[in-house]
Amino acid sequence: MTIIATNSARLASCLASVLLISSAAPAAAQETDPVAVVKTYADIALAGYEDALTAAKALDAATDALIADPSEATMTAAREAWLQSRPSYQQTEAFRFGNPIVDDWEGRVNAWPLDEGMIDYVDQSYGSESDENGLYTANLIANPQLSVAGETIDATTITPALLQDELQEAGGIEANVATGYHAVEFLLWGQDLNGTEAGAGERPFTDYAPGDDCTNGNCDRRGEYLDAATDLLVTDLEEMVGNWRADGAARKALTDAPDAAISAVLTGMGSLSYGELAGERMKLGLLLHDPEEEHDCFSDNTHVSHLYDAIGIRNVYTGRYERTDGTIVEGPSVSDLVAAKDAAVDAELRADLDATIEAMRLMAAAAENGEAYDQQIGEGNAEGNARVQAAIDGLVKQTRSIERAVAALDLGNVTIEGSDSLDNVDAVFQ
């Protein structure tokens, strides 16, 4: 599946792949054992992170071009490079939760939501202060010095080290996101001030223009920030690629204990399906009808990210990943192990994974046809709400099937993360 220039073309390519992948049959049971399954899993992780790294390098080059020569054309190209970077990365999220090396690293590259006022100027509607975050409107780009927990941080020069070591989750506050995809997204689109009406962020390219052409001030520092953030994204992904190579720490942690590794696969599948995606990323926003609770909230790209998360979950279960150059990485899978123990459970889980992707496809198709995800979760949009709820229901149902797969394999050390938005709705409104 080659990621190409437009969201609709990218989505059409994905959907063609969906039909092909879902028809694949499990390998013969005698060909599988935990060691072989772990190798497939690690090979898919490596390929996915390599694809994400390639896309991040293209994004870095596109943002360098924007900074060097700000124009409508270079801003559009940088935004498109960001959009193209999401499908490959989102498919790697299935490696979270069960792999501590990934868990400890992930917040550097995909943390959300973020208090964007720490980074740059914001609209008055954002507010001027927060009881929970002293850096809520710190505006690093406008201020070469910041005070964090009584200490002054010298931000005269904006560097990757400043962002990662001094400002990421500064003061122990998770919403102080200084690095990763969503910081870059904000720097390219700016705030989406449309609520649940049509439209994404509309940051002008002149926010990076030199001299008198600069809008909203501090264009040179804004360029420094964007350059540092994209350089850092590349570096972080290079680190994770290394972790999954033949001698990498993430691969070694699994191959040294292949039976425990199968638990890690199902933990990642279940926790991403249920607590993270169905709960925190989807149900919470739907309950609140709040566009601030959508994953790619500045660019209105959330439908793509959710769809590829769902595809990533299926990838690791079926042991098959289609790279962005169209080549296939596949091998013995957890599906094969489950089928050998209980073919009905495996068939049920495969069907549920396919059904969830189909529900995500319908949600994404609506977005591509002009009804963005934040509009679909809007209050009073019964059809849009139902479309999103159907995808949530699919994720919940596949999680129940994942639990049955865990039981079939007699795994006792799988804990699937929950979410108040699914398990304790009253707490959401307190």
C-alpha positions in Angstrom: 0.0 0.0 0.0 1.7 3.2 -1.1 0.8 6.3 0.8 0.0 9.0 -1.8 -0.9 12.6 -2.0 -4.4 13.0 -0.8 -6.4 11.7 2.2 -9.1 10.2 -0.1 -6.6 8.4 -2.3 -4.7 7.2 0.8 -8.0 5.9 2.3 -9.0 4.2 -1.0 -5.7 2.4 -1.1 -6.1 1.3 2.5 -9.6 -0.1 1.8 -8.4 -2.2 -1.1 -5.8 -3.7 1.2 -8.4 -4.3 3.9 -10.3 -6.7 1.6 -7.2 -8.6 0.6 -5.8 -8.9 4.2 -9.1 -10.0 5.8 -9.3 -13.0 3.4 -6.0 -14.4 4.4 -6.2 -17.8 6.1 -4.2 -18.9 9.1 -1.0 -20.9 8.5 -1.1 -24.6 9.4 -1.0 -25.2 13.1 2.1 -27.5 12.9 4.1 -24.6 11.4 3.7 -22.4 14.5 5.4 -22.2 17.8 5.9 -19.2 20.2 9.4 -18.6 19.0 8.3 -18.3 15.3 5.4 -16.1 16.3 7.6 -13.7 18.3 9.9 -13.4 15.3 7.0 -12.4 13.0 5.8 -9.9 15.6 9.2 -8.3 16.0 9.7 -8.3 12.2 6.4 -6.4 11.8 7.4 -4.0 14.5 10.8 -3.3 12.8 9.1 -2.8 9.4 6.5 -0.5 10.8 8.9 1.7 12.7 11.2 1.8 9.6 8.2 3.0 7.5 7.4 5.6 10.2 11.0 6.8 10.2 11.0 7.1 6.4 7.9 9.2 6.6 9.3 11.3 9.4 12.4 12.1 7.4 10.1 13.3 4.5 8.3 15.4 7.0 11.5 16.9 8.3 12.6 17.7 4.8 9.3 19.3 4.0 9.3 21.5 7.1 12.9 22.5 6.4 11.7 23.7 3.0 8.8 25.7 4.7 11.2 27.4 7.1 13.7 28.2 4.3 11.0 29.6 1.9 7.6 30.1 3.5 4.8 30.0 0.9 1.4 28.5 0.4 3.1 25.8 -1.6 5.7 24.8 1.1 3.1 25.0 3.9 0.8 22.7 1.9 3.6 20.3 1.2 4.6 20.3 4.9 1.1 19.6 6.0 0.7 16.8 3.4 4.0 15.2 4.7 2.6 15.2 8.2 -0.6 13.6 7.0 1.4 10.9 5.1 3.4 10.2 8.3 0.4 9.1 10.3 -0.7 5.8 8.8 2.6 4.0 9.3 3.1 5.3 12.8 -0.4 4.6 13.9 -0.1 1.0 12.9 2.8 0.7 15.4 0.7 1.6 18.3 -0.3 -2.0 18.7 3.2 -2.5 20.1 2.4 -0.3 23.1 1.2 -1.5 26.5 2.8 -5.0 26.3 6.3 -3.7 25.6 7.8 -1.5 28.4 10.5 -0.2 26.0 7.8 1.2 23.7 5.6 2.4 26.6 8.4 4.4 28.1 9.3 6.0 24.8 5.8 6.6 23.2 5.0 9.8 25.1 7.9 11.5 23.3 6.3 11.0 19.9 2.5 10.7 20.1 1.4 12.3 23.5 -1.9 14.1 23.5 -3.9 16.1 24.4 -1.6 19.0 24.8 -1.9 22.5 26.2 -0.8 24.3 23.1 -0.5 27.6 24.8 2.7 26.4 26.3 4.2 26.3 22.8 2.8 29.3 20.8 0.1 32.0 20.7 -3.5 30.9 21.1 -6.9 32.5 20.7 -8.5 34.4 23.5 -11.2 31.7 23.8 -8.5 29.3 25.0 -8.3 31.3 28.3 -5.4 32.8 30.1 -4.7 30.4 32.9 -5.2 27.0 34.4 -5.4 25.9 38.0 -3.6 22.7 37.0 -0.9 24.0 34.7 1.3 27.1 35.3 2.6 26.8 31.8 -0.9 26.8 30.2 -0.1 30.0 28.2 3.6 30.2 28.7 4.2 30.7 24.9 7.7 29.4 24.6 8.0 30.8 21.1 7.4 34.4 22.4 9.4 34.0 25.6 13.1 33.1 25.7 12.9 32.4 29.4 10.3 30.3 31.2 9.8 29.6 34.9 9.0 26.0 35.8 8.6 25.0 39.5 10.4 28.1 40.6 13.4 27.5 38.3 14.2 29.6 35.2 14.7 27.8 32.0 16.9 29.5 29.3 15.0 29.0 26.0 17.0 31.6 24.1 17.9 28.9 21.6 15.2 26.3 20.9 16.9 22.9 20.5 15.8 19.3 20.6 17.4 18.9 24.0 15.5 21.9 25.4 12.2 20.4 24.2 12.8 16.9 25.3 14.8 17.4 28.5 13.4 20.6 29.9 9.8 21.1 28.5 8.3 17.7 27.7 5.8 17.1 30.6 7.4 20.0 32.4 6.4 20.2 36.1 5.2 16.7 35.9 2.1 17.7 33.9 1.3 15.4 31.0 -0.5 18.1 29.0 2.8 20.0 28.7 3.6 18.2 25.4 6.5 19.9 23.7 7.6 17.1 21.3 6.2 14.6 18.8 3.6 14.5 16.1 1.0 16.7 17.8 3.4 19.5 18.6 4.4 19.5 14.9 0.7 19.3 13.9 -0.1 22.4 16.0 2.9 24.3 14.5 1.6 23.5 11.0 -2.2 24.0 11.4 -2.6 26.1 14.5 -5.7 25.8 16.6 -8.9 24.5 15.1 -11.4 27.2 16.2 -14.4 25.8 14.4 -15.7 23.6 17.2 -17.9 21.0 15.8 -18.5 23.0 12.6 -16.6 22.3 9.3 -12.9 23.3 9.1 -9.5 22.6 10.6 -6.7 24.9 11.8 -5.7 27.7 9.5 -2.3 28.8 10.5 -0.9 31.1 7.7 2.4 30.3 6.1 3.4 33.9 7.0 3.8 32.7 10.6 7.2 31.6 9.3 7.9 34.6 7.1 11.0 36.8 7.7 11.0 40.5 8.6 7.9 42.6 8.0 6.1 39.7 6.3 6.0 37.8 9.6 2.5 37.4 11.2 1.8 36.8 14.9 5.4 37.6 15.8 8.5 35.5 16.5 8.6 33.8 13.2 12.3 33.0 13.5 11.7 31.2 16.8 8.7 29.4 15.5 10.9 28.1 12.7 13.5 27.1 15.3 10.8 25.2 17.2 9.5 23.4 14.2 13.0 22.5 13.1 13.9 21.1 16.5 10.7 19.2 16.9 10.9 17.4 13.5 14.6 16.7 14.0 13.8 15.1 17.3 10.9 13.1 15.8 13.4 11.5 13.4 15.9 10.8 16.2 13.3 9.2 18.4 12.1 6.9 15.6 15.7 6.0 14.7 16.0 4.9 18.4 12.9 2.7 18.2 14.0 1.2 14.9 17.2 0.2 16.6 15.3 -1.4 19.4 13.6 -3.8 17.0 16.7 -4.8 15.0 18.2 -8.3 15.4 20.3 -7.1 18.4 17.8 -4.5 19.7 16.6 -4.4 23.2 12.9 -4.7 22.4 13.3 -7.7 20.2 15.7 -9.4 22.7 13.3 -8.9 25.6 10.7 -10.9 23.7 12.9 -13.6 22.2 14.4 -14.3 25.6 11.0 -15.2 26.9 8.7 -16.2 24.0 5.8 -17.5 26.1 5.6 -14.2 28.0 5.9 -12.4 24.6 2.6 -13.9 23.5 1.0 -12.3 26.6 2.6 -9.0 25.5 1.0 -9.2 22.1 -2.5 -9.8 23.5 -2.0 -7.2 26.2 -1.1 -4.6 23.5 -4.0 -5.6 21.3 -6.6 -5.5 24.2 -5.4 -2.3 25.9 -5.2 -0.4 22.6 -8.6 -1.7 21.6 -10.4 -1.0 24.8 -9.0 1.5 27.2 -7.0 3.6 24.8 -8.9 3.7 21.5 -12.5 2.8 22.4 -12.3 4.7 25.7 -10.0 7.6 25.9 -9.7 8.5 22.2 -13.3 7.9 21.2 -16.0 7.4 23.8 -14.8 10.2 26.0 -15.1 12.7 23.2 -18.4 11.3 22.2 -19.8 11.6 25.7 -18.7 15.2 26.0 -19.3 16.1 22.3 -16.0 17.8 22.6 -13.7 18.4 19.6 -10.8 19.0 22.0 -10.9 15.3 22.7 -10.1 14.2 19.2 -6.7 12.7 18.6 -5.6 14.8 15.6 -7.5 17.9 16.6 -5.6 20.6 14.7 -5.7 18.9 11.3 -9.0 17.0 11.4 -7.1 13.9 10.5 -8.5 11.8 13.4 -10.5 9.4 11.3 -7.2 8.3 9.5 -5.4 7.8 12.8 -8.2 5.7 14.3 -8.6 3.6 11.2 -4.9 2.7 11.1 -4.8 1.9 14.8 -7.5 -0.7 14.2 -5.5 -2.0 11.2 -2.4 -2.2 13.4 -4.2 -4.4 15.9 -5.2 -6.8 13.2 -1.7 -6.8 11.8 -0.2 -8.2 15.0 -2.9 -10.8 15.5 -2.7 -12.1 11.9 1.0 -11.8 11.5 0.8 -9.7 8.4 1.8 -6.2 7.6 1.7 -4.4 4.3 4.6 -1.9 4.1 4.2 1.5 2.4 6.2 0.3 -0.6 3.7 -2.5 -1.1 5.9 -5.4 0.2 4.5 -7.8 2.7 6.0 -8.9 6.0 4.2 -12.0 7.3 4.7 -15.2 9.2 3.4 -17.5 11.9 1.0 -15.6 14.2 -0.9 -15.5 17.4 -3.9 -16.3 15.3 -2.3 -19.6 14.4 -1.7 -20.4 18.0 -5.3 -19.6 18.9 -6.6 -21.6 16.0 -4.7 -24.7 17.1 -6.3 -24.4 20.6 -9.8 -23.3 19.6 -10.6 -22.6 15.9 -14.0 -21.1 16.8 -12.4 -18.4 19.0 -9.8 -17.6 16.3 -12.6 -17.3 13.6 -14.6 -15.1 15.9 -11.7 -12.8 16.7 -10.7 -12.5 13.0 -14.3 -11.6 12.1 -14.5 -9.0 14.9 -11.3 -7.4 13.8 -12.6 -7.2 10.2 -15.9 -5.8 11.4 -14.2 -3.1 13.5 -12.2 -2.0 10.5 -15.3 -1.9 8.4 -17.0 0.4 11.0 -13.9 2.6 11.1 -13.9 2.7 7.3 -17.5 4.0 7.3 -16.5 6.7 9.8 -13.5 7.6 7.8 -15.4 7.6 4.5 -17.9 10.1 6.0 -14.9 12.3 7.0 -13.4 12.1 3.5 -16.8 13.2 2.1 -16.9 16.3 4.2 -18.1 15.4 7.7 -15.0 15.5 9.8 -14.6 13.4 13.0 -15.1 16.4 15.2 -18.4 17.0 13.4 -19.4 13.4 13.8 -19.1 13.5 17.6 -21.0 16.9 17.8 -24.0 17.2 20.0 -27.2 16.7 18.0 -25.6 14.8 15.1 -27.4 11.6 15.6 -26.1 9.9 12.5 -22.5 10.9 13.1 -22.7 9.9 16.8 -24.1 6.5 15.8 -21.3 6.0 13.2 -18.6 6.7 15.9 -20.5 4.5 18.4 -20.6 1.6 16.0 -16.8 1.8 15.8 -16.5 1.9 19.5 -18.9 -1.1 19.8 -16.7 -3.0 17.4 -13.6 -2.3 19.5 -15.4 -3.4 22.7 -16.6 -6.6 21.0 -13.2 -7.5 19.6 -11.8 -7.0 23.1 -14.1 -9.6 24.5 -12.9 -11.9 21.8 -9.3 -11.1 22.7 -10.1 -12.1 26.2 -11.4 -15.4 24.9 -8.2 -15.9 23.0 -6.3 -15.3 26.2 -8.3 -18.0 27.9 -7.9 -20.4 25.0 -4.1 -20.0 25.3 -4.3 -20.3 29.1 -2.4 -17.1 29.6 -2.7 -15.8 33.2 -0.7 -12.6 32.9 -2.7 -10.4 30.5 -4.2 -7.2 32.0 -6.3 -5.1 29.6 -6.4 -1.4 30.5 -9.8 0.2 31.1 -11.3 3.6 30.8 -13.8 5.6 32.9 -15.6 6.6 29.8 -16.5 2.9 29.3 -16.4 1.5 32.8 -17.5 4.4 35.1 -19.3 7.0 33.0 -20.4 9.0 36.0 -16.8 9.8 36.8 -16.4 11.5 33.4 -19.0 14.2 34.4 -17.7 14.8 37.9 
